[in-house]
Amino acid sequence: MMACNSCFSPSGEDSSSAGQRSFLGFTSFSVRDLLRSKEPHISLSLRTVDGVSEAGQVEVSRLQMEGETPPEHKCPAVCDRLHSSVHDKENSPMMRAVLCAQVCKVYRFLTEDQRWLLVREQMSETPLSFSLPKQLLSTLIHSHASRIQEVKELGDLSPHWDGLRHDVINHCNHLIGCYQETLAELDKLSASSCFKSSSSKSDKHLQFVPTNLHSQRMEVTGPNRPGVWYEVITFGAPAHHHQAFKHGGLKRLLSKHTNNRDSSVSYSQDESSRARELLASVAQLQPLVFGLAEQLLAVSLELDSALLQQVLDSLSQQTQQFVHALKEELVKRALLAIHRRRSASDHSSHVHSNGLLCDNTSPGQQDASQRDAQEYDEEEWDRAWANVAMSLDCIHAMGDRLQGRELRPQEMTSSEGRELRPQEMTSSEGRELRPQEMTSSEGREHRPQEMTSSEWRELRPQEMTSSEGREHRPQEMTSSEGREHRPQEMTSSEGQELRPQEMTSSEGREATGDTNSHNTASYSSSSSSSSWQEQLLPLVVTLRDCVREAAGKARAAMTFVVLQGAVAASIAQGPEHIVQRRHAVFSQALSAVVCGFMLKLFGGLEDPDFLLQLHSVGLLVQFEGLLSTYGDEVGMLEDMEVGVSDLSTVAFTVSEAKSEQPDDLLPTLSGAWGSLVVEVPLPPETFDSLPLEVKDGRLIRVHPVLFNIGINQQQSLAERFGDSSLQERVNQQSCERLRGYCSTLTDALPHTAGIQSLPDLLSSLDRSVQTKKRKNVEVLWIAATVCRRVNGVRLTSCKSAKDRTAMSVTLEQCVLLRERHTLSPRHFSTALDCMRRDGCRLENVQKNVGSRKFAFSGVQLLTFPKLYRPPDGSFGSTH
């Protein structure tokens, strides 16, 4: 296809003079139709830019150039191949889904052997300019709403942490309100909107939309050669023009925020998700364990062994699930972090009922609090959940005794009806069993439990109280005299200190092997004097206390993780205006990269090496910046640097589309900030031909790099009187990342075509980056060459992708023609001027500012590198 544009010039005036031409309309036709026409010309109707009405007629004639083979012998074959690619591949459902509003130009250039190259230049808009920002806004709104719900479900918190929760909620609510407003404004636009002009780059509600996003493509068809496509994505540098750059760009703003932010514990999204799962498990299992424990005591009154065993089995199953859920390293790390936070706190704190810190203790207690935190036993959590398991084992042992499964004289009760604890059991030889030697009939190990005296019998499982009615926590068990005992400080009536394994009886005497002389009654007489419930009660209460203690610690730890995760994903990212700026810049960069990836994927579907590279190494995305390091463009470059870096968290995946309708072939966005996944659907027939790894949904990672070289007059000022260290740092870091990607590619796929020349190219790039040379555009040329060698996506940006970008992409196209298609050196400059004077990029200028001239002055162009200067007559005032 070929586009034809007509301009009107008033009679009597030079049609080439600046400002005298006005755009009438356009039309398109097939070169094959022209060549096969019986007449030497065809008549076409011009239409206005919107395509609604006719603007006149135009005639197109074919001419036979000197030395050219007659059309009937040569040109039809060449044009047939071009026409075939246009109408078959270019009009496929996949291409129609990603490209729209195409403008085409066709050229013929001589090669070194005096043969003709047919070059088709195509510039297209893309519906991704608006569809992806809308999806990202919806994803961010959903993520912030979910975060609010997560922290609200944490229940009562201490004042300090509750204040932090309110900060998170307010931060998220502010962003949700802004994003909902932006999304509503974007929804008001026409569904066919695919383009944001450079004049709208400061529009508040269009900050998520990339500026002037286009695909610039070139198809080259040589004699007896099929067409070869080259693509580059052009768009305005991703930056937040509405907030402007008075205080710098994202890199500077985030650096200031990071320096002023207190260091805090942060957890990944996976860890926060695991914490929420554990909170849900504890909330579900703890009531089940308590309920079955109550049921066990109830059925023990019936003296029914079968029913008792049934309830005991259910209790064992639920308790084991509870213990399994608690065996989580994340809980231990979170508990340690809580204690370290308390130790490092400037103010004293105590533990709130939910396990989190509350800053209201007296200053005199600060040193003691810090010592406690420093002396925190990291094994405490392991003992907490192990106590639950051991308590269950003791209940199993008692159940076995009550059912007569282990009838030994040593296991019977005393003549006074006093029950014997598991700690008082002896071996068959009359030897006292140590805690490590106590096992159930199934071989389960019994360790001692921290149980009180026979006053347990008078306590209900739900509430353990002293004689004064004070509630006992597991840590505060009292003796018969009412003195508080910690488990480590319990003593006998003679004043001997007892270890937890040496719990006292109701008389305060330690039960030892000597009590065996009193155990002469049979098991049946024991049952008649002491019911099953009385013997199970202290063990059940101990189990409940251990479960309650472990659940409390786990709940406190996981609440801490969830809250810290919410803080890290919200207020820790910076004030709302910085977060909005970062999201908007990322949205612009993401839209451009997705467009480039889809075009690269569509063009490489039949290349097995390329598909193997995608899922095994990932996709290189190379951004070329033409921004200066002077004035506002410094802030733009700082925005762009962060936006490009954030793309490293994005991954692509390929799926099978429901149909070949354009809407079903548009990419979809899922995940959350920091782990976004772009799903690219392909038609069923195309999808079936992909390698298994790609069809299975393996993620394709993105490896972004940014190289920037300022080329305008402001860069001259920066190099003479300012600072270009930002550009140097960006280029150096990208050079290292590019070398890392190429190294990975070489190791993984050493036989890939083109990588043999990478070491030399990378060495040249290193030297160019290190060279202190003004406007060293060789950095851009070498980086672009490396990108194409490794099948990467190329993107080019300046302030608005209109003028400097046009100079770059036309230069790149002519360099490709010279190096890969033997364009005659004598015709290189001619081809370059032709593309700049009559090519698609001048149409881009027309779309943006309504003028067909690049916005350069003659004085400005004197500071440009020579190859980046447009021909006379193609630049000047745009007003």
TILO-50951 format. One record per residue (C-alpha): y, z negated, x negated. Coordinates in steps of 0.2 Angstrom, whole numbers, padded with zeros to 4 digits, always signed. Last residue first. Layout:
YZX...
***
This chain:
+0143-0072-0017+0128-0069-0028+0139-0065-0043+0130-0055-0057+0113-0048-0061+0103-0032-0059+0116-0020-0064+0112-0021-0083+0094-0026-0086+0088-0044-0085+0088-0055-0101+0072-0065-0104+0066-0054-0119+0082-0058-0128+0081-0077-0128+0095-0083-0117+0112-0089-0124+0120-0072-0122+0114-0072-0104+0126-0085-0099+0141-0075-0105+0135-0060-0095+0133-0070-0079+0117-0074-0071+0112-0077-0053+0100-0062-0051+0106-0049-0040+0099-0043-0023+0109-0055-0012+0104-0064+0003+0102-0081-0006+0083-0085-0005+0075-0069+0003+0086-0057-0007+0081-0066-0023+0063-0064-0019+0066-0046-0016+0073-0045-0034+0056-0053-0039+0046-0040-0031+0052-0026-0042+0066-0014-0043+0078-0020-0057+0066-0033-0065+0050-0023-0064+0059-0007-0070+0067-0016-0084+0051-0023-0091+0042-0006-0089+0056+0003-0098+0055-0011-0112+0037-0008-0114+0037+0011-0113+0038+0014-0132+0025+0001-0135+0013+0011-0124+0004+0000-0112-0014-0002-0120-0021-0011-0105-0025-0029-0111-0011-0032-0124+0003-0020-0117-0001-0023-0099-0003-0041-0101+0014-0042-0110+0022-0032-0096+0016-0045-0083+0021-0060-0094+0039-0053-0095+0040-0050-0077+0034-0068-0074+0046-0076-0086+0062-0066-0080+0058-0070-0062+0056-0088-0066+0073-0088-0074+0080-0081-0058+0072-0087-0042+0059-0101-0045+0072-0114-0039+0075-0125-0054+0062-0117-0065+0044-0115-0062+0029-0105-0067+0011-0109-0062-0005-0102-0071-0023-0108-0065-0036-0108-0078-0050-0096-0082-0052-0102-0100-0044-0087-0109-0030-0086-0096-0025-0104-0100-0025-0101-0119-0014-0086-0116-0002-0095-0105-0001-0109-0119+0002-0096-0132+0017-0088-0122+0025-0104-0117+0025-0111-0135+0031-0095-0141+0047-0098-0131+0054-0108-0145+0071-0111-0137+0078-0119-0153+0065-0121-0167+0059-0138-0174+0041-0133-0176+0028-0146-0170+0025-0137-0154+0024-0120-0162+0012-0127-0175+0001-0135-0162+0001-0119-0152-0005-0109-0167-0019-0121-0170-0024-0120-0152-0024-0101-0153-0035-0101-0168-0047-0114-0161-0048-0104-0144-0054-0087-0151-0072-0091-0149-0068-0096-0131-0067-0079-0124-0083-0077-0116-0093-0093-0112-0107-0095-0125-0103-0113-0130-0103-0120-0112-0103-0139-0112-0097-0142-0130-0084-0127-0129-0078-0133-0112-0076-0151-0118-0066-0145-0134-0055-0134-0123-0051-0149-0111-0047-0160-0126-0036-0147-0134-0026-0145-0118-0024-0163-0117-0017-0164-0135-0005-0149-0131+0000-0158-0115+0005-0173-0125+0015-0163-0137+0024-0153-0125+0029-0168-0114+0035-0177-0130+0045-0162-0136+0053-0159-0119+0058-0177-0117+0065-0178-0135+0077-0164-0131+0093-0174-0134+0111-0169-0133+0125-0161-0143+0117-0145-0151+0100-0144-0143+0106-0151-0126+0121-0139-0126+0109-0124-0129+0098-0130-0116+0113-0129-0104+0115-0111-0108+0098-0106-0102+0081-0106-0110+0073-0123-0108+0055-0124-0114+0042-0134-0104+0023-0135-0106+0014-0145-0093-0005-0149-0092-0016-0152-0077-0035-0155-0078-0042-0154-0060-0059-0160-0056-0072-0150-0046-0082-0162-0035-0100-0157-0032-0102-0153-0013-0120-0147-0013-0114-0129-0012-0106-0130-0029-0122-0137-0037-0133-0125-0028-0124-0110-0035-0114-0100-0022-0121-0085-0012-0123-0095+0004-0105-0099+0004-0100-0080+0004-0110-0077+0020-0105-0093+0028-0086-0089+0026-0078-0102+0013-0070-0118+0016-0060-0127+0003-0060-0146+0004-0046-0155-0006-0051-0172-0011-0038-0186-0014-0043-0201-0025-0026-0209-0030-0018-0209-0013-0032-0209-0001-0047-0198+0004-0046-0181+0014-0036-0165+0013-0041-0149+0022-0041-0131+0016-0038-0117+0028-0053-0106+0032-0055-0112+0049-0037-0108+0054-0039-0090+0048-0055-0087+0059-0070-0083+0049-0081-0096+0057-0087-0114+0054-0083-0113+0036-0095-0119+0023-0089-0131+0010-0081-0131-0007-0075-0146-0016-0059-0149-0025-0053-0165-0035-0036-0174-0036-0033-0189-0048-0027-0177-0062-0013-0171-0050-0003-0187-0053+0001-0180-0071+0009-0165-0063+0020-0175-0052+0025-0187-0066+0030-0173-0077+0039-0164-0063+0050-0179-0059+0055-0181-0077+0059-0163-0078+0069-0163-0063+0079-0178-0070+0082-0169-0086+0088-0154-0075+0102-0165-0068+0111-0164-0084+0103-0157-0100+0085-0155-0105+0084-0138-0098+0070-0132-0086+0059-0117-0089+0043-0126-0085+0026-0118-0087+0012-0128-0078-0006-0125-0083-0020-0130-0072-0037-0131-0080-0051-0133-0068-0067-0144-0071-0080-0145-0084-0097-0144-0075-0092-0139-0057-0079-0126-0062-0087-0120-0078-0103-0115-0069-0093-0106-0056-0084-0096-0070-0100-0092-0079-0108-0086-0062-0093-0073-0059-0095-0066-0042-0085-0079-0033-0072-0077-0047-0057-0069-0038-0059-0080-0022-0060-0095-0033-0044-0091-0043-0035-0087-0027-0040-0103-0019-0036-0113-0035-0018-0106-0036-0014-0110-0018-0021-0127-0020-0010-0129-0036+0006-0124-0027+0003-0136-0012-0002-0150-0024+0014-0149-0034+0025-0150-0019+0016-0164-0012+0016-0174-0029+0035-0173-0029+0036-0179-0011+0024-0194-0014+0033-0199-0030+0050-0199-0021+0043-0209-0007+0036-0222-0019+0053-0223-0028+0063-0225-0012+0051-0238-0006+0053-0249-0021+0039-0249-0034+0020-0245-0035+0017-0264-0035+0024-0265-0017+0010-0253-0011-0007-0249-0019-0007-0264-0031-0001-0276-0017-0015-0270-0006-0028-0272-0020-0021-0289-0024-0023-0294-0005-0041-0287-0004-0046-0295-0021-0039-0312-0016-0047-0312+0001-0063-0308-0008-0061-0323-0019-0057-0335-0005-0070-0329+0006-0083-0330-0007-0078-0348-0011-0078-0353+0007-0095-0344+0010-0103-0354-0005-0096-0370+0002-0101-0367+0020-0119-0361+0014-0121-0377+0003-0115-0388+0017-0126-0380+0030-0141-0381+0018-0138-0399+0015-0137-0403+0033-0153-0394+0036-0161-0404+0022-0155-0421+0029-0161-0416+0047-0178-0410+0043-0186-0427+0041-0178-0434+0057-0182-0419+0066-0200-0420+0062-0201-0438+0070-0204-0453+0060-0216-0467+0066-0229-0456+0074-0227-0443+0060-0231-0456+0047-0246-0462+0057-0253-0444+0057-0250-0441+0038-0260-0457+0034-0253-0473+0028-0256-0479+0010-0239-0474+0003-0234-0491-0004-0242-0489-0020-0234-0472-0022-0217-0481-0023-0220-0484-0041-0218-0465-0045-0199-0467-0042-0187-0468-0028-0171-0475-0035-0165-0490-0026-0149-0490-0016-0158-0498-0001-0154-0482+0009-0162-0471-0004-0152-0465-0019-0150-0447-0026-0157-0445-0044-0156-0426-0046-0137-0426-0044-0137-0439-0059-0136-0457-0055-0125-0469-0064-0133-0487-0064-0123-0499-0054-0137-0509-0048-0135-0502-0030-0138-0485-0038-0124-0473-0043-0116-0456-0038-0104-0450-0051-0109-0431-0054-0111-0427-0035-0093-0435-0032-0095-0452-0024-0081-0460-0013-0083-0478-0010-0088-0482+0008-0100-0496+0004-0115-0487+0010-0111-0473-0003-0099-0459+0001-0101-0440+0000-0085-0431-0005-0089-0414-0013-0099-0408+0003-0084-0413+0014-0086-0428+0023-0075-0431+0039-0068-0448+0041-0075-0458+0056-0074-0475+0048-0093-0476+0046-0092-0460+0037-0093-0443+0045-0104-0427+0043-0099-0415+0057-0109-0400+0063-0126-0406+0057-0125-0423+0067-0126-0438+0056-0136-0453+0060-0151-0447+0050-0140-0444+0035-0137-0463+0034-0154-0463+0024-0145-0460+0008-0136-0444+0002-0142-0427-0003-0137-0417-0018-0152-0405-0019-0165-0405-0033-0172-0389-0039-0187-0382-0030-0196-0366-0037-0205-0355-0025-0224-0355-0029-0229-0351-0011-0234-0369-0008-0217-0374-0013-0212-0378-0031-0205-0394-0040-0207-0393-0059-0189-0390-0063-0183-0405-0054-0195-0416-0064-0211-0422-0055-0215-0440-0057-0233-0442-0064-0245-0449-0051-0259-0437-0057-0257-0426-0041-0238-0424-0046-0224-0434-0039-0212-0430-0025-0196-0441-0025-0184-0427-0028-0190-0417-0013-0184-0432-0003-0196-0446+0003-0193-0453+0021-0192-0471+0024-0204-0476+0038-0206-0493+0031-0224-0489+0026-0218-0476+0015-0219-0457+0019-0233-0446+0013-0231-0433-0001-0239-0443-0015-0254-0445-0005-0257-0426-0004-0257-0416+0011-0249-0399+0007-0252-0387+0022-0250-0402+0035-0238-0393+0046-0225-0407+0042-0228-0404+0024-0226-0385+0024-0210-0387+0034-0204-0399+0021-0207-0387+0007-0199-0373+0017-0183-0384+0019-0183-0387+0001-0184-0369-0003-0169-0366+0009-0159-0379-0001-0164-0370-0017-0157-0353-0011-0141-0361-0005-0139-0370-0021-0141-0354-0030-0126-0347-0021-0115-0361-0028-0123-0362-0045-0119-0344-0049-0101-0348-0043-0099-0363-0055-0105-0353-0070-0088-0348-0075-0084-0366-0077-0065-0369-0076-0059-0380-0090-0043-0369-0092-0040-0370-0073-0042-0389-0073-0031-0391-0088-0018-0381-0079-0019-0392-0063-0018-0407-0074-0003-0401-0083+0006-0397-0066+0003-0413-0057+0019-0421-0063+0029-0406-0056+0023-0411-0038+0012-0398-0029+0019-0386-0017+0015-0368-0023+0000-0364-0013-0015-0355-0021-0029-0346-0012-0046-0355-0007-0043-0353+0012-0040-0371+0014-0026-0370+0001-0029-0373-0017-0015-0382-0026+0000-0376-0036+0011-0381-0049+0025-0369-0053+0027-0357-0068+0009-0350-0064-0002-0346-0079-0015-0359-0075-0015-0355-0056-0017-0337-0060-0031-0341-0072-0039-0350-0058-0038-0336-0046-0043-0323-0059-0059-0334-0062-0063-0334-0044-0060-0315-0043-0072-0312-0058-0086-0322-0050-0084-0313-0033-0084-0296-0042-0100-0301-0050-0109-0301-0033-0124-0311-0029-0116-0317-0013-0124-0303-0002-0141-0307-0009-0138-0326-0004-0134-0321+0014-0148-0309+0015-0160-0323+0009-0152-0335+0022-0155-0323+0036-0173-0320+0031-0177-0338+0028-0169-0344+0045-0180-0331+0054-0196-0337+0045-0191-0355+0049-0189-0351+0067-0207-0343+0068-0214-0358+0057-0207-0371+0069-0214-0361+0084-0231-0360+0076-0231-0379+0071-0226-0385+0088-0220-0403+0086-0208-0400+0101-0194-0410+0093-0194-0398+0078-0189-0384+0090-0172-0391+0091-0169-0394+0073-0175-0377+0069-0163-0370+0082-0148-0379+0074-0153-0371+0057-0155-0354+0066-0137-0355+0073-0130-0360+0056-0138-0346+0047-0132-0333+0060-0115-0340+0060-0114-0338+0041-0122-0320+0042-0108-0310+0051-0093-0318+0043-0101-0317+0026-0106-0299+0028-0088-0294+0034-0080-0303+0019-0093-0294+0008-0089-0277+0015-0070-0280+0013-0073-0285-0005-0083-0269-0008-0069-0259-0001-0056-0268-0012-0068-0265-0027-0069-0246-0023-0050-0245-0021-0048-0252-0038-0042-0270-0042-0026-0276-0050-0022-0293-0057-0004-0295-0060+0009-0293-0074+0026-0296-0067+0036-0280-0064+0053-0277-0073+0046-0266-0087+0036-0257-0074+0051-0254-0063+0061-0247-0077+0047-0235-0083+0044-0229-0065+0063-0225-0063+0063-0216-0080+0047-0205-0077+0052-0202-0059+0069-0194-0062+0086-0201-0068+0098-0213-0060+0110-0199-0054+0096-0187-0051+0096-0182-0033+0088-0192-0019+0088-0176-0009+0083-0165-0024+0066-0174-0025+0057-0163-0039+0043-0151-0040+0051-0137-0050+0054-0122-0039+0039-0112-0036+0029-0097-0044+0010-0096-0044+0003-0083-0057-0010-0071-0054-0018-0056-0063-0030-0044-0055-0040-0030-0063-0044-0014-0054-0059-0003-0058-0058+0008-0074-0060+0027-0075-0042+0029-0079-0033+0013-0077-0030+0001-0062-0019-0014-0064-0017-0026-0050-0003-0039-0052+0000-0055-0042+0014-0067-0039+0010-0080-0027+0025-0088-0019+0032-0105-0016+0051-0105-0014+0053-0124-0014+0038-0134-0011+0038-0144+0005+0037-0163+0004+0056-0164+0002+0059-0154+0018+0065-0168+0030+0080-0173+0018+0085-0155+0015+0090-0154-0004+0079-0139-0007+0086-0129+0008+0096-0116-0002+0081-0112-0013+0072-0106+0003+0057-0114+0011+0043-0102+0016+0028-0101+0027+0034-0105+0044+0023-0096+0057+0020-0112+0067+0039-0113+0069+0047-0129+0064+0047-0144+0076+0031-0150+0068+0040-0152+0051+0053-0163+0060+0039-0174+0067+0031-0176+0050+0047-0181+0042+0050-0195+0055+0032-0201+0054+0034-0201+0035+0049-0212+0036+0042-0224+0049+0025-0226+0039+0035-0229+0023+0045-0243+0031+0029-0251+0039+0020-0250+0022+0033-0260+0013+0035-0272+0028+0016-0275+0028+0015-0278+0009+0030-0290+0009+0022-0299+0024+0006-0301+0014+0015-0308-0001+0023-0321+0010+0006-0326+0017+0000-0327-0001+0014-0340-0006+0013-0349+0011-0006-0351+0010-0016-0339+0020-0023-0339+0038-0033-0324+0043-0037-0309+0031-0037-0297+0046-0019-0294+0044-0021-0288+0026-0034-0275+0031-0024-0269+0046-0008-0266+0036-0019-0257+0023-0026-0246+0037-0009-0241+0043-0003-0237+0025-0018-0226+0023-0016-0217+0040+0002-0213+0036-0002-0207+0019-0016-0195+0026-0004-0189+0040+0009-0185+0027-0003-0176+0015-0009-0166+0030+0008-0160+0034+0012-0157+0016-0004-0146+0015+0000-0135+0031+0018-0132+0026+0018-0122+0009+0000-0119+0012+0005-0105+0024+0007-0094+0009+0021-0082+0004+0016-0066-0005+0022-0056-0020+0012-0040-0025+0014-0029-0040+0003-0014-0041+0001-0005-0057-0007+0012-0059-0009+0015-0078-0007+0034-0083-0014+0042-0099-0004+0046-0114-0017+0038-0126-0005+0023-0129-0004+0021-0110+0009+0028-0099+0016+0018-0084+0015+0021-0065+0022+0008-0053+0018+0001-0036+0028-0012-0027+0022-0024-0014+0029-0038-0003+0017-0048+0007+0022-0060+0021+0006-0070+0021-0007-0077+0009-0020-0091+0010-0029-0087+0027-0027-0068+0025-0035-0069+0008-0051-0078+0015-0052-0067+0030-0053-0051+0019-0038-0040+0019-0036-0040+0000-0054-0037-0003-0057-0022+0008-0041-0014+0012-0032-0017-0004-0047-0015-0015-0051+0001-0007-0034+0008-0008-0033+0004-0027-0050+0013-0029-0045+0027-0018-0028+0028-0028-0037+0032-0044-0049+0045-0037-0035+0053-0028-0025+0054-0044-0036+0065-0054-0041+0083-0048-0032+0085-0031-0017+0076-0038-0014+0090-0052-0016+0083-0070+0000+0077-0077+0009+0085-0091+0025+0086-0082+0026+0075-0067+0020+0081-0050+0031+0074-0037+0027+0067-0020+0040+0065-0007+0045+0050+0004+0056+0053+0018+0066+0038+0027+0070+0035+0045+0082+0022+0053+0084+0004+0057+0070+0001+0069+0068-0016+0078+0057-0032+0076+0051-0032+0058+0061-0047+0054+0068-0038+0039+0073-0023+0049+0062-0008+0051+0062+0009+0043+0052+0023+0051+0043+0034+0039+0042+0053+0036+0030+0060+0024+0032+0072+0009+0024+0087+0000+0015+0092+0016-0003+0093+0018-0004+0074+0015-0018+0069+0004-0007+0061-0009+0004+0053+0003-0010+0046+0013-0018+0039-0003-0002+0031-0008-0003+0021+0008+0013+0017+0017+0026+0003+0020+0043+0001+0028+0059-0009+0024+0076-0012+0031+0095-0009+0030+0099-0021+0015+0118-0020+0010+0125-0012-0005+0143-0013-0011+0142-0031-0020+0141-0024-0037+0143-0005-0040+0127+0005-0039+0131+0014-0023+0147+0020-0031+0159+0023-0017+0164+0038-0007+0153+0034+0008+0149+0016+0010+0132+0011+0003+0117+0007+0014+0101+0001+0006+0083+0006+0009+0067-0003+0004+0050+0006+0003+0034-0005+0001+0018+0003-0005+0000+0000+0000
***
